[in-house]
Amino acid sequence: MNEGTRRENIKPGVTVKIVLKADQRSGKLTEGVVKDLLTNSSIHPHGIKVRLEDGQVGRVQEIVE
């Protein structure tokens, strides 16, 4: 299971790779630092929705170590 689907794994300040709404078809990932968590549920099958510090919004696909 992808760790980006579990809210407990994602905190503000963590570097992640997200897929933006415009990139969902291509699957292109955007890397950035989490500012806010926008998904309230503890698990979301497509990834937890976050806002990055640069303002971009998307669903977490990977957590960068």
PyMOL Python script that loads the backbone (N, CA, C, O; Angstrom):
from pymol import cmd

cmd.read_pdbstr("""\
ATOM      1  N   MET A   1       0.849  -1.201   0.000  1.00  0.00           N
ATOM      2  CA  MET A   1       0.000   0.000   0.000  1.00  0.00           C
ATOM      3  C   MET A   1       0.883   1.249   0.000  1.00  0.00           C
ATOM      4  O   MET A   1       1.868   1.327   0.734  1.00  0.00           O
ATOM      5  N   ASN A   2       0.524   2.195  -0.813  1.00  0.00           N
ATOM      6  CA  ASN A   2       1.258   3.448  -0.944  1.00  0.00           C
ATOM      7  C   ASN A   2       1.142   4.263   0.344  1.00  0.00           C
ATOM      8  O   ASN A   2       0.035   4.500   0.829  1.00  0.00           O
ATOM      9  N   GLU A   3       2.284   4.698   0.905  1.00  0.00           N
ATOM     10  CA  GLU A   3       2.239   5.450   2.165  1.00  0.00           C
ATOM     11  C   GLU A   3       1.561   6.809   2.014  1.00  0.00           C
ATOM     12  O   GLU A   3       1.170   7.409   3.015  1.00  0.00           O
ATOM     13  N   GLY A   4       1.414   7.307   0.788  1.00  0.00           N
ATOM     14  CA  GLY A   4       0.739   8.577   0.540  1.00  0.00           C
ATOM     15  C   GLY A   4      -0.768   8.510   0.710  1.00  0.00           C
ATOM     16  O   GLY A   4      -1.439   9.540   0.656  1.00  0.00           O
ATOM     17  N   THR A   5      -1.320   7.306   0.917  1.00  0.00           N
ATOM     18  CA  THR A   5      -2.763   7.164   1.099  1.00  0.00           C
ATOM     19  C   THR A   5      -3.166   7.273   2.573  1.00  0.00           C
ATOM     20  O   THR A   5      -4.357   7.319   2.880  1.00  0.00           O
ATOM     21  N   ARG A   6      -2.196   7.316   3.483  1.00  0.00           N
ATOM     22  CA  ARG A   6      -2.487   7.347   4.926  1.00  0.00           C
ATOM     23  C   ARG A   6      -2.122   8.715   5.505  1.00  0.00           C
ATOM     24  O   ARG A   6      -0.973   9.148   5.418  1.00  0.00           O
ATOM     25  N   ARG A   7      -3.107   9.387   6.095  1.00  0.00           N
ATOM     26  CA  ARG A   7      -2.913  10.739   6.626  1.00  0.00           C
ATOM     27  C   ARG A   7      -1.855  10.777   7.729  1.00  0.00           C
ATOM     28  O   ARG A   7      -1.127  11.762   7.855  1.00  0.00           O
ATOM     29  N   GLU A   8      -1.765   9.715   8.523  1.00  0.00           N
ATOM     30  CA  GLU A   8      -0.818   9.690   9.654  1.00  0.00           C
ATOM     31  C   GLU A   8       0.639   9.789   9.199  1.00  0.00           C
ATOM     32  O   GLU A   8       1.502  10.180   9.985  1.00  0.00           O
ATOM     33  N   ASN A   9       0.925   9.441   7.941  1.00  0.00           N
ATOM     34  CA  ASN A   9       2.295   9.466   7.427  1.00  0.00           C
ATOM     35  C   ASN A   9       2.722  10.839   6.919  1.00  0.00           C
ATOM     36  O   ASN A   9       3.897  11.044   6.612  1.00  0.00           O
ATOM     37  N   ILE A  10       1.786  11.778   6.826  1.00  0.00           N
ATOM     38  CA  ILE A  10       2.058  13.069   6.188  1.00  0.00           C
ATOM     39  C   ILE A  10       1.857  14.189   7.199  1.00  0.00           C
ATOM     40  O   ILE A  10       0.802  14.297   7.825  1.00  0.00           O
ATOM     41  N   LYS A  11       2.877  15.017   7.349  1.00  0.00           N
ATOM     42  CA  LYS A  11       2.821  16.141   8.288  1.00  0.00           C
ATOM     43  C   LYS A  11       3.350  17.377   7.569  1.00  0.00           C
ATOM     44  O   LYS A  11       4.139  17.251   6.632  1.00  0.00           O
ATOM     45  N   PRO A  12       2.927  18.574   7.993  1.00  0.00           N
ATOM     46  CA  PRO A  12       3.521  19.787   7.421  1.00  0.00           C
ATOM     47  C   PRO A  12       5.040  19.764   7.592  1.00  0.00           C
ATOM     48  O   PRO A  12       5.554  19.381   8.643  1.00  0.00           O
ATOM     49  N   GLY A  13       5.744  20.180   6.543  1.00  0.00           N
ATOM     50  CA  GLY A  13       7.204  20.189   6.586  1.00  0.00           C
ATOM     51  C   GLY A  13       7.854  18.978   5.942  1.00  0.00           C
ATOM     52  O   GLY A  13       9.067  18.960   5.735  1.00  0.00           O
ATOM     53  N   VAL A  14       7.047  17.954   5.620  1.00  0.00           N
ATOM     54  CA  VAL A  14       7.571  16.734   5.000  1.00  0.00           C
ATOM     55  C   VAL A  14       7.664  16.957   3.481  1.00  0.00           C
ATOM     56  O   VAL A  14       6.774  17.561   2.882  1.00  0.00           O
ATOM     57  N   THR A  15       8.748  16.466   2.869  1.00  0.00           N
ATOM     58  CA  THR A  15       8.903  16.556   1.415  1.00  0.00           C
ATOM     59  C   THR A  15       8.198  15.370   0.766  1.00  0.00           C
ATOM     60  O   THR A  15       8.411  14.219   1.145  1.00  0.00           O
ATOM     61  N   VAL A  16       7.354  15.674  -0.218  1.00  0.00           N
ATOM     62  CA  VAL A  16       6.548  14.640  -0.877  1.00  0.00           C
ATOM     63  C   VAL A  16       6.569  14.854  -2.384  1.00  0.00           C
ATOM     64  O   VAL A  16       6.991  15.900  -2.877  1.00  0.00           O
ATOM     65  N   LYS A  17       6.099  13.831  -3.106  1.00  0.00           N
ATOM     66  CA  LYS A  17       5.832  13.963  -4.539  1.00  0.00           C
ATOM     67  C   LYS A  17       4.330  13.823  -4.712  1.00  0.00           C
ATOM     68  O   LYS A  17       3.729  12.844  -4.269  1.00  0.00           O
ATOM     69  N   ILE A  18       3.728  14.821  -5.365  1.00  0.00           N
ATOM     70  CA  ILE A  18       2.280  14.821  -5.569  1.00  0.00           C
ATOM     71  C   ILE A  18       1.972  14.772  -7.063  1.00  0.00           C
ATOM     72  O   ILE A  18       2.812  15.095  -7.902  1.00  0.00           O
ATOM     73  N   VAL A  19       0.750  14.359  -7.368  1.00  0.00           N
ATOM     74  CA  VAL A  19       0.246  14.474  -8.740  1.00  0.00           C
ATOM     75  C   VAL A  19      -0.794  15.588  -8.733  1.00  0.00           C
ATOM     76  O   VAL A  19      -1.776  15.537  -7.992  1.00  0.00           O
ATOM     77  N   LEU A  20      -0.562  16.596  -9.573  1.00  0.00           N
ATOM     78  CA  LEU A  20      -1.490  17.718  -9.696  1.00  0.00           C
ATOM     79  C   LEU A  20      -2.698  17.284 -10.517  1.00  0.00           C
ATOM     80  O   LEU A  20      -2.604  16.343 -11.305  1.00  0.00           O
ATOM     81  N   LYS A  21      -3.826  17.956 -10.341  1.00  0.00           N
ATOM     82  CA  LYS A  21      -5.054  17.635 -11.082  1.00  0.00           C
ATOM     83  C   LYS A  21      -4.780  17.630 -12.591  1.00  0.00           C
ATOM     84  O   LYS A  21      -5.246  16.741 -13.304  1.00  0.00           O
ATOM     85  N   ALA A  22      -4.035  18.606 -13.067  1.00  0.00           N
ATOM     86  CA  ALA A  22      -3.746  18.711 -14.505  1.00  0.00           C
ATOM     87  C   ALA A  22      -2.843  17.587 -15.005  1.00  0.00           C
ATOM     88  O   ALA A  22      -2.816  17.290 -16.199  1.00  0.00           O
ATOM     89  N   ASP A  23      -2.103  16.962 -14.088  1.00  0.00           N
ATOM     90  CA  ASP A  23      -1.145  15.913 -14.473  1.00  0.00           C
ATOM     91  C   ASP A  23      -1.661  14.501 -14.210  1.00  0.00           C
ATOM     92  O   ASP A  23      -0.906  13.540 -14.362  1.00  0.00           O
ATOM     93  N   GLN A  24      -2.931  14.350 -13.818  1.00  0.00           N
ATOM     94  CA  GLN A  24      -3.431  13.024 -13.463  1.00  0.00           C
ATOM     95  C   GLN A  24      -3.375  12.045 -14.635  1.00  0.00           C
ATOM     96  O   GLN A  24      -3.101  10.862 -14.436  1.00  0.00           O
ATOM     97  N   ARG A  25      -3.629  12.517 -15.836  1.00  0.00           N
ATOM     98  CA  ARG A  25      -3.579  11.626 -17.007  1.00  0.00           C
ATOM     99  C   ARG A  25      -2.152  11.171 -17.298  1.00  0.00           C
ATOM    100  O   ARG A  25      -1.914   9.995 -17.575  1.00  0.00           O
ATOM    101  N   SER A  26      -1.201  12.108 -17.234  1.00  0.00           N
ATOM    102  CA  SER A  26       0.195  11.776 -17.564  1.00  0.00           C
ATOM    103  C   SER A  26       0.901  11.095 -16.391  1.00  0.00           C
ATOM    104  O   SER A  26       1.849  10.336 -16.591  1.00  0.00           O
ATOM    105  N   GLY A  27       0.439  11.366 -15.168  1.00  0.00           N
ATOM    106  CA  GLY A  27       1.087  10.789 -13.992  1.00  0.00           C
ATOM    107  C   GLY A  27       2.346  11.528 -13.573  1.00  0.00           C
ATOM    108  O   GLY A  27       3.104  11.038 -12.736  1.00  0.00           O
ATOM    109  N   LYS A  28       2.579  12.719 -14.155  1.00  0.00           N
ATOM    110  CA  LYS A  28       3.766  13.515 -13.828  1.00  0.00           C
ATOM    111  C   LYS A  28       3.708  13.929 -12.352  1.00  0.00           C
ATOM    112  O   LYS A  28       2.684  14.412 -11.870  1.00  0.00           O
ATOM    113  N   LEU A  29       4.837  13.729 -11.639  1.00  0.00           N
ATOM    114  CA  LEU A  29       4.891  14.056 -10.220  1.00  0.00           C
ATOM    115  C   LEU A  29       5.596  15.384  -9.995  1.00  0.00           C
ATOM    116  O   LEU A  29       6.527  15.739 -10.718  1.00  0.00           O
ATOM    117  N   THR A  30       5.139  16.110  -8.985  1.00  0.00           N
ATOM    118  CA  THR A  30       5.714  17.386  -8.591  1.00  0.00           C
ATOM    119  C   THR A  30       6.211  17.247  -7.158  1.00  0.00           C
ATOM    120  O   THR A  30       5.465  16.817  -6.278  1.00  0.00           O
ATOM    121  N   GLU A  31       7.469  17.609  -6.923  1.00  0.00           N
ATOM    122  CA  GLU A  31       8.030  17.474  -5.576  1.00  0.00           C
ATOM    123  C   GLU A  31       7.931  18.806  -4.845  1.00  0.00           C
ATOM    124  O   GLU A  31       8.100  19.872  -5.437  1.00  0.00           O
ATOM    125  N   GLY A  32       7.653  18.724  -3.545  1.00  0.00           N
ATOM    126  CA  GLY A  32       7.575  19.936  -2.742  1.00  0.00           C
ATOM    127  C   GLY A  32       7.399  19.604  -1.276  1.00  0.00           C
ATOM    128  O   GLY A  32       7.348  18.438  -0.885  1.00  0.00           O
ATOM    129  N   VAL A  33       7.305  20.660  -0.464  1.00  0.00           N
ATOM    130  CA  VAL A  33       7.170  20.518   0.986  1.00  0.00           C
ATOM    131  C   VAL A  33       5.728  20.808   1.387  1.00  0.00           C
ATOM    132  O   VAL A  33       5.157  21.817   0.975  1.00  0.00           O
ATOM    133  N   VAL A  34       5.142  19.922   2.191  1.00  0.00           N
ATOM    134  CA  VAL A  34       3.740  20.043   2.608  1.00  0.00           C
ATOM    135  C   VAL A  34       3.548  21.265   3.502  1.00  0.00           C
ATOM    136  O   VAL A  34       4.285  21.466   4.467  1.00  0.00           O
ATOM    137  N   LYS A  35       2.544  22.078   3.165  1.00  0.00           N
ATOM    138  CA  LYS A  35       2.148  23.208   4.005  1.00  0.00           C
ATOM    139  C   LYS A  35       0.888  22.849   4.798  1.00  0.00           C
ATOM    140  O   LYS A  35       0.841  23.029   6.015  1.00  0.00           O
ATOM    141  N   ASP A  36      -0.147  22.332   4.087  1.00  0.00           N
ATOM    142  CA  ASP A  36      -1.430  21.991   4.727  1.00  0.00           C
ATOM    143  C   ASP A  36      -1.917  20.646   4.214  1.00  0.00           C
ATOM    144  O   ASP A  36      -1.667  20.277   3.067  1.00  0.00           O
ATOM    145  N   LEU A  37      -2.619  19.913   5.086  1.00  0.00           N
ATOM    146  CA  LEU A  37      -3.319  18.692   4.677  1.00  0.00           C
ATOM    147  C   LEU A  37      -4.765  19.080   4.412  1.00  0.00           C
ATOM    148  O   LEU A  37      -5.408  19.711   5.252  1.00  0.00           O
ATOM    149  N   LEU A  38      -5.281  18.702   3.239  1.00  0.00           N
ATOM    150  CA  LEU A  38      -6.636  19.095   2.845  1.00  0.00           C
ATOM    151  C   LEU A  38      -7.638  17.954   2.955  1.00  0.00           C
ATOM    152  O   LEU A  38      -8.845  18.194   2.952  1.00  0.00           O
ATOM    153  N   THR A  39      -7.155  16.710   3.052  1.00  0.00           N
ATOM    154  CA  THR A  39      -8.046  15.559   3.216  1.00  0.00           C
ATOM    155  C   THR A  39      -8.243  15.315   4.710  1.00  0.00           C
ATOM    156  O   THR A  39      -7.276  15.224   5.466  1.00  0.00           O
ATOM    157  N   ASN A  40      -9.507  15.211   5.127  1.00  0.00           N
ATOM    158  CA  ASN A  40      -9.795  14.995   6.545  1.00  0.00           C
ATOM    159  C   ASN A  40      -9.831  13.522   6.933  1.00  0.00           C
ATOM    160  O   ASN A  40      -9.580  13.186   8.091  1.00  0.00           O
ATOM    161  N   SER A  41     -10.140  12.633   5.982  1.00  0.00           N
ATOM    162  CA  SER A  41     -10.230  11.211   6.321  1.00  0.00           C
ATOM    163  C   SER A  41      -8.834  10.639   6.565  1.00  0.00           C
ATOM    164  O   SER A  41      -7.851  11.173   6.050  1.00  0.00           O
ATOM    165  N   SER A  42      -8.736   9.567   7.342  1.00  0.00           N
ATOM    166  CA  SER A  42      -7.445   8.994   7.698  1.00  0.00           C
ATOM    167  C   SER A  42      -6.796   8.242   6.541  1.00  0.00           C
ATOM    168  O   SER A  42      -5.572   8.129   6.476  1.00  0.00           O
ATOM    169  N   ILE A  43      -7.629   7.720   5.617  1.00  0.00           N
ATOM    170  CA  ILE A  43      -7.107   7.002   4.447  1.00  0.00           C
ATOM    171  C   ILE A  43      -7.874   7.463   3.212  1.00  0.00           C
ATOM    172  O   ILE A  43      -9.097   7.601   3.258  1.00  0.00           O
ATOM    173  N   HIS A  44      -7.166   7.702   2.110  1.00  0.00           N
ATOM    174  CA  HIS A  44      -7.819   8.003   0.842  1.00  0.00           C
ATOM    175  C   HIS A  44      -7.140   7.170  -0.243  1.00  0.00           C
ATOM    176  O   HIS A  44      -5.918   7.229  -0.378  1.00  0.00           O
ATOM    177  N   PRO A  45      -7.900   6.397  -1.019  1.00  0.00           N
ATOM    178  CA  PRO A  45      -7.300   5.462  -1.985  1.00  0.00           C
ATOM    179  C   PRO A  45      -6.445   6.121  -3.065  1.00  0.00           C
ATOM    180  O   PRO A  45      -5.542   5.480  -3.601  1.00  0.00           O
ATOM    181  N   HIS A  46      -6.709   7.388  -3.397  1.00  0.00           N
ATOM    182  CA  HIS A  46      -5.931   8.056  -4.444  1.00  0.00           C
ATOM    183  C   HIS A  46      -4.820   8.931  -3.885  1.00  0.00           C
ATOM    184  O   HIS A  46      -4.109   9.587  -4.647  1.00  0.00           O
ATOM    185  N   GLY A  47      -4.660   8.951  -2.574  1.00  0.00           N
ATOM    186  CA  GLY A  47      -3.625   9.775  -1.951  1.00  0.00           C
ATOM    187  C   GLY A  47      -4.244  10.922  -1.177  1.00  0.00           C
ATOM    188  O   GLY A  47      -5.301  11.439  -1.540  1.00  0.00           O
ATOM    189  N   ILE A  48      -3.571  11.311  -0.107  1.00  0.00           N
ATOM    190  CA  ILE A  48      -4.040  12.419   0.722  1.00  0.00           C
ATOM    191  C   ILE A  48      -3.802  13.729  -0.033  1.00  0.00           C
ATOM    192  O   ILE A  48      -2.707  13.964  -0.544  1.00  0.00           O
ATOM    193  N   LYS A  49      -4.826  14.577  -0.101  1.00  0.00           N
ATOM    194  CA  LYS A  49      -4.689  15.856  -0.805  1.00  0.00           C
ATOM    195  C   LYS A  49      -3.981  16.854   0.109  1.00  0.00           C
ATOM    196  O   LYS A  49      -4.351  17.025   1.271  1.00  0.00           O
ATOM    197  N   VAL A  50      -2.956  17.507  -0.438  1.00  0.00           N
ATOM    198  CA  VAL A  50      -2.172  18.476   0.328  1.00  0.00           C
ATOM    199  C   VAL A  50      -1.955  19.748  -0.482  1.00  0.00           C
ATOM    200  O   VAL A  50      -2.092  19.762  -1.705  1.00  0.00           O
ATOM    201  N   ARG A  51      -1.609  20.829   0.245  1.00  0.00           N
ATOM    202  CA  ARG A  51      -1.156  22.072  -0.381  1.00  0.00           C
ATOM    203  C   ARG A  51       0.329  22.191  -0.072  1.00  0.00           C
ATOM    204  O   ARG A  51       0.744  22.091   1.083  1.00  0.00           O
ATOM    205  N   LEU A  52       1.119  22.405  -1.109  1.00  0.00           N
ATOM    206  CA  LEU A  52       2.552  22.585  -0.917  1.00  0.00           C
ATOM    207  C   LEU A  52       2.845  24.031  -0.515  1.00  0.00           C
ATOM    208  O   LEU A  52       1.986  24.904  -0.639  1.00  0.00           O
ATOM    209  N   GLU A  53       4.068  24.276  -0.032  1.00  0.00           N
ATOM    210  CA  GLU A  53       4.442  25.633   0.397  1.00  0.00           C
ATOM    211  C   GLU A  53       4.394  26.637  -0.745  1.00  0.00           C
ATOM    212  O   GLU A  53       4.245  27.835  -0.505  1.00  0.00           O
ATOM    213  N   ASP A  54       4.518  26.164  -2.000  1.00  0.00           N
ATOM    214  CA  ASP A  54       4.437  27.086  -3.144  1.00  0.00           C
ATOM    215  C   ASP A  54       2.993  27.283  -3.629  1.00  0.00           C
ATOM    216  O   ASP A  54       2.759  27.978  -4.618  1.00  0.00           O
ATOM    217  N   GLY A  55       2.019  26.664  -2.924  1.00  0.00           N
ATOM    218  CA  GLY A  55       0.606  26.877  -3.236  1.00  0.00           C
ATOM    219  C   GLY A  55      -0.024  25.818  -4.128  1.00  0.00           C
ATOM    220  O   GLY A  55      -1.243  25.819  -4.301  1.00  0.00           O
ATOM    221  N   GLN A  56       0.763  24.918  -4.698  1.00  0.00           N
ATOM    222  CA  GLN A  56       0.208  23.881  -5.564  1.00  0.00           C
ATOM    223  C   GLN A  56      -0.547  22.848  -4.722  1.00  0.00           C
ATOM    224  O   GLN A  56      -0.151  22.539  -3.598  1.00  0.00           O
ATOM    225  N   VAL A  57      -1.649  22.316  -5.288  1.00  0.00           N
ATOM    226  CA  VAL A  57      -2.481  21.342  -4.590  1.00  0.00           C
ATOM    227  C   VAL A  57      -2.513  20.057  -5.397  1.00  0.00           C
ATOM    228  O   VAL A  57      -2.698  20.077  -6.614  1.00  0.00           O
ATOM    229  N   GLY A  58      -2.332  18.936  -4.706  1.00  0.00           N
ATOM    230  CA  GLY A  58      -2.414  17.644  -5.374  1.00  0.00           C
ATOM    231  C   GLY A  58      -2.456  16.518  -4.357  1.00  0.00           C
ATOM    232  O   GLY A  58      -2.464  16.748  -3.147  1.00  0.00           O
ATOM    233  N   ARG A  59      -2.484  15.284  -4.876  1.00  0.00           N
ATOM    234  CA  ARG A  59      -2.550  14.108  -4.013  1.00  0.00           C
ATOM    235  C   ARG A  59      -1.178  13.468  -3.881  1.00  0.00           C
ATOM    236  O   ARG A  59      -0.462  13.300  -4.868  1.00  0.00           O
ATOM    237  N   VAL A  60      -0.819  13.111  -2.653  1.00  0.00           N
ATOM    238  CA  VAL A  60       0.497  12.539  -2.375  1.00  0.00           C
ATOM    239  C   VAL A  60       0.617  11.154  -2.992  1.00  0.00           C
ATOM    240  O   VAL A  60      -0.226  10.286  -2.765  1.00  0.00           O
ATOM    241  N   GLN A  61       1.673  10.956  -3.773  1.00  0.00           N
ATOM    242  CA  GLN A  61       1.984   9.661  -4.369  1.00  0.00           C
ATOM    243  C   GLN A  61       3.166   9.001  -3.669  1.00  0.00           C
ATOM    244  O   GLN A  61       3.214   7.779  -3.533  1.00  0.00           O
ATOM    245  N   GLU A  62       4.123   9.820  -3.224  1.00  0.00           N
ATOM    246  CA  GLU A  62       5.318   9.302  -2.561  1.00  0.00           C
ATOM    247  C   GLU A  62       5.737  10.258  -1.464  1.00  0.00           C
ATOM    248  O   GLU A  62       5.538  11.469  -1.564  1.00  0.00           O
ATOM    249  N   ILE A  63       6.325   9.695  -0.410  1.00  0.00           N
ATOM    250  CA  ILE A  63       6.962  10.506   0.613  1.00  0.00           C
ATOM    251  C   ILE A  63       8.462  10.384   0.378  1.00  0.00           C
ATOM    252  O   ILE A  63       8.994   9.274   0.327  1.00  0.00           O
ATOM    253  N   VAL A  64       9.150  11.517   0.236  1.00  0.00           N
ATOM    254  CA  VAL A  64      10.590  11.524  -0.039  1.00  0.00           C
ATOM    255  C   VAL A  64      11.329  11.451   1.293  1.00  0.00           C
ATOM    256  O   VAL A  64      11.093  12.256   2.193  1.00  0.00           O
ATOM    257  N   GLU A  65      12.230  10.471   1.405  1.00  0.00           N
ATOM    258  CA  GLU A  65      12.993  10.300   2.655  1.00  0.00           C
ATOM    259  C   GLU A  65      14.139  11.287   2.712  1.00  0.00           C
ATOM    260  O   GLU A  65      14.895  11.300   3.684  1.00  0.00           O
TER     261      GLU A  65
END
""", "prot")
cmd.dss("prot")
cmd.show_as("cartoon", "prot")
cmd.util.cbc("prot")
cmd.orient("prot")
